[in-house]
Amino acid sequence: MVKPKPVEFRGSSLEDLRAFPLAARREAGHQLDQVQNGQEPDDWKPMNAVGQGVKEIRIRDEAGAIRVLYVAKFTDAIYVLHCFQKKTGKTSNADVELAAKRYRELLKEQGQ
């Protein structure tokens, strides 16, 4: 049995997640729980534009497209870098930049 890794939210990502509709919050929690237990989320893609090892959980509900960007490659925790609602087909540069900035700060803290 794999010991679940703790989830750490960076910047405003926890507040952003809490602002989602209940169904989307529950789904995000379920998907992060799977990651904590060593599994892949149901619907995800790599986000190399943000950083090495960063993945995007993709959630669709009546509110639209919800995204949770996280990195799970570190041994101590799963880090949620950014949570947002997509308004268009392409992830905005502002969302990618914000997540990348938080990723770089995390790397510094990790001594990498």
N, C-alpha and C positions, 0 to 999 in steps of 0.2 A: 504494500500500500504506500503510495507516494504521499508524503506529508504536503498538504496544500501550502503554496507560497502565499504570503500576505500580499494584498494589493495596496499600492501606494498611489495616491492621486497627486499629480503635479500641477502647480499653478491653480487655476480656477476650474480644473476639470471636474472635480466633485460637485461644485455648485452648478456647473453647466449640466452635468448628468441629472442632478436633482430637479432641474427645470424642465426636463422632458416629461411627456405624458406618462401616466402610471404604467401602461402596457409596455411602452418602450423602455422605461426604467427597469421593469421586471425582466424583460428580455436581455437587456444589457447585463444585468446582474447574473442571469443564468449563463450567458456566454462567458463572462469573466470567471464564474465558478468552474466552468469546464476547463478554462486555461489554468486556473489554480491547481486543478487536479491532473495536469499534464496532458490534457486533450486539446485538440484544435477546436476553435469556434465552428458553428455550423456553416457560416458564410463569412469568408474573410479573403483578404488579398494582401500581399506584401506592399509596404509603402517605403520603398528604397529612396524615394525623393526626400523623405523625412530623415532616414538614417538606417544603418545596417541592422537588420533584425526587427524593425518596426513593422507591425501588422495593423490592419484596419478591420475591425468587426463591422459588418454591414447588417443593419436592422431596418426592415421596412414595416411601417404600420400606417394607420390612418393619418398620422401627423406627417408622413413623408419618409424621407431617407435620413436615418440617424447613423452617425459614425462614431466609433470609439477607437482611438489610436492608442496602441499600447506596445510595450516591449517586454518580453518575458525571458530574454537570454541571460539575465543576471541571476546569480544563485540566491540572492537574499530576498528578492521580491519581484512582483509584476508591477511595472510602472505604467499607469494610465497617463498619457501625455496630453491628450486633448479629446473632448467630446463636443460634437456639434451636429447641427441639422443641416443637411445639404439642400441648397435651394436650386442648384442646377445639376446637369449631368457630370460636370467636372468639379473636382475638389478645388476650392478657391486657393489662390496663392497665399492669401492671408492665413488660411487654416494650416496649410503645409508649413509656412514660415514659423508660425507660432509653435507647432509641434516640434519642428526642427530645433528651434531655440531651446525649448525645454529638454529635448534630447541631448543637445550639446552641454547644457548645464548638468544634466545627469551624468554624462560621461566624465566631466570634470570631477564631480563628487566621488565617482567610482575610481578615480585615479587613472583614467584611460585617455 
